[in-house]
Amino acid sequence: MTQKEVAGITPPDIPSMTGDLVQLIRAKPVTGADLEAAALFTLDAMANILAGRNSDPGRILLRWWGARDSANARPEPSSLAFLAGALCHILETDDLHRASVVHPGCVVVPAAWALAERRGLSGTALLTAILHGFEATTRVGMGVGPAHYRIWHNTATCGPYGSAMAAASLLDLDDMQAMHALGNAGSQSSGLWQFLETGAMTKHLHAGHAAEAGLKAAELAAFGFTGPPQILEGEKGFFRAACPDATPEAVLAKPNEPWQLVLTSIKPWPSCRHTHPAIDAAIEIRRQLTGTIDHVLVETYQAALDVCDRPVATSDYEGKFSLQHAAAAALTLDQVDFAAFGDAARSACAPLARRVRLAAVDPWKSAYPVNWGARVTVITTQGESLAVERTNAKGDPEAPLSRAEMIAKARMLLTHGCHPAPDQFIEGVFAMAQGGPVPELSLS
């Protein structure tokens, strides 16, 4: 064994997809417009973190946090990243990157914020790290293939690469150290969809663990702790183990594309993103509807049915993963907000939800995951047929929320989370793009 190998430094002749990914990301220029975009996505994630406290799972997490033996000590960044990541993913209003089917913000932002806040780093450093983290997690996610998503939760399995990459930026790791960080982050990939069978709270832990795992891997890499260079492409690596139809070439494809952060969608409604094309179409139909609804047909892509075919929703959470309830709510209620998934709304919408049929058909079936679309057709008791389709949903890059809508959403979330000064917090997040400090994010 050579002296370099003893020192834990990978010889340069060993190819590494994660090593190439690190170099691809660090070669991309960061403009002022990129930092402004990163501030918007950071605001969305941080508002989701604070709003997540006002929920049953959020209150349980905070009680657990307060009961720990070290509750009076200043928490480590990795522990804080876990809590913030879990809180961020509770209300189903966080961002979504379509091509990777990853929610990058709930993993990358908590890890980057926890580390930047502890080290007193600038807002610009934080936003740059967030661009790097979004890029890593989504590029890995674009390589996993559709079969992975049927069993594995992409945010959980691909997320650690993003939190590790963001932390590598903030810790000033060199390329070799960053490669080791991604290797050890990827070795901690986990997160199964089984929780959907009972509506368990597991999904929130997925985001928290992914945020914590990548951050911890990067911190260890700073001390020389090594990881597998071929964690993605190796014979016993991630793609071989969990991705039967992986497309590894997607990880490094189109290096000169805009940052993946600006290709990420923002959710306008508090439910699974797979329900949003149908919600968007159904809202338009409701404005046109004059008769009484007899039945509804939602035509969309297969992944939406795999995750959200749930004719009877018995909880808020099940309602957020029910295309039937989401369509019924959009056709019945004035607003699709948090209350639209509560007990009263589910009870009111249940008769119509049972008359919503689903089908996976083209063009939406073959367009996924590049486009997430749907067509909703309403047949009235008078025999009238109304149909509206969406190639993309509101909040996608092709139909983006305006800056004013993003601010209004953040203000709504911060108010839901009982933040004492929402507008001041929003201004503080935007100021980071000009080098302002990282705003305080009190989770207690």
C-alpha positions in Angstrom: 0.0 0.0 0.0 1.4 3.4 -1.0 1.9 6.3 1.4 -1.0 8.2 -0.2 -3.3 5.2 0.3 -2.2 4.9 3.9 -3.0 8.6 4.3 -6.5 7.9 3.0 -6.1 9.8 -0.2 -7.6 8.1 -3.3 -5.0 7.6 -6.1 -5.8 9.9 -9.0 -6.1 7.0 -11.5 -9.3 5.6 -9.9 -12.3 7.0 -11.8 -15.1 8.4 -9.7 -18.5 9.7 -10.9 -18.9 11.7 -7.6 -15.4 13.2 -8.2 -16.5 14.3 -11.6 -19.7 15.6 -10.2 -17.9 17.7 -7.7 -15.7 19.3 -10.4 -18.8 19.9 -12.7 -20.6 21.7 -9.9 -17.6 23.8 -8.9 -17.0 24.8 -12.5 -20.4 26.4 -12.9 -20.5 30.2 -12.6 -22.7 31.8 -9.9 -24.3 35.1 -11.0 -26.2 37.6 -9.0 -29.4 36.3 -10.6 -28.5 32.8 -9.4 -28.1 34.1 -5.8 -31.5 35.9 -6.0 -33.1 32.6 -7.2 -31.4 30.7 -4.4 -32.7 33.3 -1.9 -36.3 32.6 -3.1 -35.9 28.9 -2.7 -34.2 29.3 0.7 -37.1 31.5 1.9 -39.5 28.8 0.8 -37.6 26.1 2.7 -37.1 28.1 5.8 -40.7 29.2 5.9 -41.7 25.5 5.6 -39.4 24.6 8.5 -41.0 27.2 10.8 -44.6 26.3 9.7 -43.9 22.6 10.2 -43.7 23.3 14.0 -47.5 23.9 13.9 -48.5 20.3 13.2 -48.9 17.1 15.1 -45.6 15.5 13.8 -43.9 18.9 14.4 -45.0 19.1 18.0 -43.8 15.5 18.6 -40.4 16.3 17.1 -40.1 19.4 19.2 -41.1 17.5 22.4 -38.4 14.9 21.6 -35.9 17.7 20.9 -36.6 19.4 24.2 -36.5 16.1 26.2 -33.0 15.1 25.0 -30.3 15.0 27.7 -28.3 17.7 25.8 -31.3 20.0 25.4 -29.6 22.8 27.3 -26.4 22.6 25.3 -25.9 24.3 22.0 -26.8 21.6 19.4 -24.4 20.3 16.9 -25.1 21.5 13.3 -25.9 17.9 12.1 -28.5 17.4 14.9 -30.0 20.8 14.1 -30.1 19.9 10.4 -32.0 16.7 11.2 -34.7 18.6 13.1 -35.0 21.3 10.6 -35.1 18.9 7.7 -37.8 16.8 9.3 -39.9 19.9 10.1 -39.5 21.2 6.5 -41.1 18.1 4.9 -44.2 17.9 7.1 -46.7 20.2 5.5 -46.2 19.0 1.9 -45.6 22.6 0.7 -41.8 22.3 0.0 -40.2 22.4 -3.5 -39.9 19.5 -6.0 -37.5 18.9 -8.8 -39.4 17.0 -11.5 -36.7 15.2 -13.4 -35.2 13.7 -10.3 -38.4 13.5 -8.2 -36.5 14.9 -5.3 -37.5 17.6 -2.8 -34.1 19.3 -2.6 -34.9 22.2 -0.3 -35.9 20.1 2.7 -32.5 18.4 2.8 -30.1 21.0 1.4 -31.3 24.2 3.1 -31.5 22.7 6.7 -27.9 21.3 6.4 -26.4 24.4 4.8 -28.2 26.8 7.2 -27.2 24.9 10.4 -23.6 24.9 9.3 -23.5 28.5 8.1 -25.2 29.8 11.2 -22.8 28.0 13.5 -19.7 29.2 11.6 -21.0 32.8 11.2 -20.7 32.7 7.4 -22.2 35.2 5.0 -25.5 34.9 3.3 -23.7 34.7 -0.1 -21.7 31.7 1.1 -24.9 30.0 2.2 -26.7 30.7 -1.0 -23.8 29.4 -3.1 -23.6 26.2 -1.0 -27.4 25.8 -1.6 -26.9 26.0 -5.3 -24.2 23.3 -5.1 -26.4 21.1 -2.9 -29.4 21.3 -5.2 -27.2 20.5 -8.1 -25.8 17.3 -6.5 -29.0 15.8 -5.2 -31.0 16.4 -8.3 -28.3 15.2 -10.7 -28.0 11.9 -8.7 -31.8 11.8 -8.7 -31.9 12.1 -12.5 -29.7 9.0 -12.7 -31.7 6.6 -10.5 -34.4 5.6 -13.1 -38.2 5.3 -12.6 -38.1 1.8 -11.0 -36.2 3.1 -8.0 -39.0 5.5 -7.1 -41.6 2.7 -6.9 -39.9 1.4 -3.7 -37.5 4.1 -2.6 -38.2 7.7 -1.7 -35.8 9.7 -3.9 -35.5 12.6 -1.5 -34.3 10.2 1.2 -31.9 8.3 -1.0 -30.5 11.1 -3.1 -30.7 13.8 -0.5 -27.5 13.0 1.4 -25.5 13.8 -1.7 -27.0 17.3 -1.7 -26.4 18.0 1.9 -22.9 16.7 1.7 -22.1 18.9 -1.3 -23.6 22.0 0.3 -21.5 21.3 3.5 -18.4 20.7 1.4 -18.8 24.2 0.0 -19.2 25.8 3.4 -16.3 23.8 4.9 -14.0 24.7 2.0 -13.3 21.0 1.3 -11.0 20.4 -1.6 -12.2 18.2 -4.5 -10.8 15.0 -3.1 -12.4 15.6 0.4 -15.7 16.5 -1.2 -15.6 13.3 -3.2 -15.1 11.3 0.1 -17.9 13.2 1.7 -20.3 12.3 -1.2 -19.1 8.7 -1.0 -20.0 8.4 2.7 -23.2 10.3 2.3 -24.3 8.0 -0.4 -23.5 4.9 1.7 -26.2 6.2 4.1 -28.9 6.4 1.4 -32.2 5.0 2.7 -35.9 5.6 2.8 -38.8 3.3 1.7 -42.3 4.1 0.7 -43.9 1.6 3.1 -45.1 4.3 5.4 -47.8 5.2 2.9 -49.7 2.0 3.8 -50.7 3.5 7.2 -49.9 7.2 6.8 -47.1 6.9 9.3 -44.9 9.9 10.0 -41.8 8.3 8.6 -41.5 10.6 5.5 -40.4 13.5 7.7 -37.5 11.4 9.1 -36.4 10.8 5.5 -35.6 14.5 5.0 -34.1 14.9 8.4 -31.8 11.9 8.1 -30.7 12.9 4.6 -29.8 16.4 5.8 -27.9 15.1 8.8 -26.1 12.3 7.0 -24.6 14.4 4.3 -23.5 17.1 6.7 -21.9 14.6 9.0 -20.1 13.0 6.1 -18.7 16.3 5.0 -17.5 17.2 8.6 -15.7 13.9 8.8 -14.1 14.4 5.4 -12.6 17.6 6.7 -10.7 15.5 9.2 -9.5 13.0 6.5 -12.2 10.4 6.9 -12.5 8.6 3.5 -15.4 7.3 1.5 -15.9 5.1 -1.5 -15.1 7.0 -4.7 -17.4 4.8 -6.8 -20.4 4.9 -4.5 -22.7 5.5 -7.5 -21.3 3.3 -10.3 -19.4 0.6 -8.4 -20.3 -3.1 -8.4 -21.6 -2.8 -4.9 -22.7 0.9 -5.3 -25.9 2.8 -5.2 -27.1 2.3 -8.8 -26.3 -1.4 -8.8 -28.0 -2.0 -5.4 -31.2 0.1 -5.7 -31.7 1.3 -9.3 -32.6 -1.5 -11.7 -33.1 0.9 -14.6 -30.5 3.5 -13.7 -29.2 6.0 -16.3 -25.8 6.9 -14.8 -25.0 9.1 -17.7 -27.7 11.6 -16.6 -25.6 12.5 -13.5 -23.0 14.4 -15.6 -25.1 15.3 -18.6 -25.6 18.8 -19.9 -23.1 20.5 -17.6 -23.8 23.9 -19.0 -27.5 23.9 -18.2 -28.8 26.5 -15.8 -28.4 25.5 -12.1 -30.9 22.8 -11.3 -32.3 25.0 -8.6 -33.9 27.3 -11.2 -35.4 24.2 -12.8 -37.1 23.2 -9.6 -40.8 23.7 -9.0 -42.5 25.5 -6.1 -45.7 24.1 -4.6 -48.7 26.4 -4.4 -50.9 23.8 -2.6 -50.1 21.7 0.5 -50.3 18.2 -0.9 -48.1 15.8 -2.8 -46.8 17.4 -6.0 -48.3 14.5 -8.0 -51.8 15.9 -7.2 -51.0 19.4 -8.4 -51.7 19.1 -12.2 -55.1 17.7 -11.4 -55.8 20.4 -8.8 -54.7 23.1 -11.2 -57.0 21.8 -13.9 -59.9 21.2 -11.5 -59.8 24.7 -10.2 -60.3 26.0 -13.7 -63.2 23.6 -14.3 -64.9 24.8 -11.0 -64.9 28.3 -12.4 -66.8 27.1 -15.5 -69.1 24.6 -13.8 -72.8 25.3 -13.7 -74.4 21.8 -13.3 -74.1 19.0 -10.7 -71.1 16.7 -10.9 -72.0 13.1 -11.7 -68.4 11.7 -11.9 -64.8 12.8 -12.6 -62.0 11.2 -14.6 -58.4 12.2 -13.9 -55.9 11.0 -16.5 -52.2 11.4 -15.7 -48.9 9.5 -15.4 -48.3 6.2 -13.7 -46.1 7.5 -10.8 -49.0 9.7 -9.7 -51.2 6.6 -9.4 -48.5 4.6 -7.7 -48.2 7.2 -4.9 -51.6 8.9 -4.8 -54.3 6.4 -5.7 -56.3 6.6 -2.5 -60.1 6.7 -2.9 -60.7 7.0 0.8 -58.5 9.4 2.9 -58.9 8.9 6.6 -56.4 11.6 7.8 -55.0 14.9 6.7 -51.9 13.1 5.5 -53.7 10.5 3.5 -55.7 13.4 1.9 -52.5 15.0 0.7 -51.6 11.7 -1.0 -55.0 11.2 -2.6 -55.7 12.2 -6.2 -59.4 11.5 -5.6 -59.6 13.8 -2.6 -57.4 16.5 -4.2 -59.6 16.6 -7.3 -62.8 16.6 -5.3 -61.5 19.4 -3.0 -60.4 21.6 -6.0 -63.9 21.1 -7.6 -65.8 21.8 -4.3 -63.9 24.2 -2.0 -63.2 27.9 -2.4 -59.5 27.3 -1.6 -57.1 24.3 -1.6 -55.3 25.2 1.6 -54.4 23.5 4.8 -58.0 23.2 5.8 -58.9 21.5 2.5 -57.3 18.3 3.9 -58.7 18.5 7.4 -61.5 16.3 8.9 -64.4 18.6 7.9 -63.2 19.0 4.3 -62.5 15.3 3.8 -66.0 14.5 5.1 -67.6 17.0 2.8 -65.6 15.9 -0.3 -65.8 12.1 0.3 -69.0 11.5 -1.7 -67.4 13.1 -4.8 -64.0 11.6 -4.1 -65.5 8.2 -4.4 -66.8 9.1 -7.9 -63.3 10.1 -9.2 -61.7 7.6 -11.5 -58.0 7.5 -12.3 -56.1 6.4 -15.4 -52.5 6.5 -16.5 -52.5 7.4 -20.2 -50.5 9.2 -22.8 -49.3 11.9 -23.4 -48.8 12.4 -19.7 -47.6 8.8 -19.1 -44.7 9.0 -21.6 -43.9 12.7 -20.8 -43.2 12.0 -17.2 -40.8 12.9 -15.5 -39.9 15.7 -17.8 -43.4 17.0 -17.6 -45.9 16.3 -14.8 -49.3 16.8 -16.4 -52.9 15.7 -16.2 -56.4 16.0 -17.7 -59.5 16.3 -15.6 -62.8 15.6 -17.2 -66.1 16.3 -15.3 -69.4 14.8 -16.4 -72.5 16.5 -15.0 -75.8 14.9 -14.2 -77.2 17.0 -17.1 -74.8 15.2 -19.5 -72.4 18.2 -19.9 -68.7 17.3 -20.2 -66.0 19.7 -19.2 -62.3 18.9 -19.6 -59.1 20.9 -18.8 -55.6 19.6 -19.1 -52.2 20.8 -17.9 -48.9 19.9 -19.5 -47.3 21.4 -16.4 -48.6 22.5 -13.0 -48.6 25.9 -11.5 -45.3 26.5 -9.9 -43.3 24.6 -12.5 -40.5 26.5 -14.3 -42.8 26.8 -17.3 -45.6 28.3 -15.1 -43.7 29.8 -12.2 -45.0 31.6 -9.2 -44.3 35.3 -9.3 -42.0 36.9 -6.7 -45.1 38.4 -5.1 -46.8 34.9 -5.0 -43.6 33.4 -3.4 -43.6 36.1 -0.8 -47.3 35.7 -0.1 -46.8 31.9 0.3 -43.9 32.5 2.7 -45.9 35.0 4.7 -48.7 32.4 5.0 -46.4 29.7 6.1 -44.6 32.0 8.6 -48.0 33.1 10.0 -49.0 29.5 10.3 -45.8 28.8 12.2 -46.5 31.7 14.6 -43.4 33.7 13.6 -43.5 37.0 15.4 -42.2 39.1 12.4 -42.8 37.5 9.0 -41.9 40.5 6.9 -38.7 41.2 8.7 -37.7 37.6 8.3 -38.5 37.6 4.6 -36.4 40.8 4.1 -33.5 39.2 6.0 -33.5 36.1 3.7 -33.5 38.3 0.6 -30.6 40.4 2.0 -28.4 37.4 1.9 -28.1 37.7 -1.9 -26.2 41.0 -1.3 -24.0 39.4 1.3 -26.1 40.0 4.3 -25.9 37.8 7.4 -27.7 34.5 7.8 -31.0 35.1 9.6 -31.7 33.4 12.9 -34.0 30.4 12.6 -35.3 29.6 16.1 -37.0 26.2 16.1 -38.2 26.2 19.7 
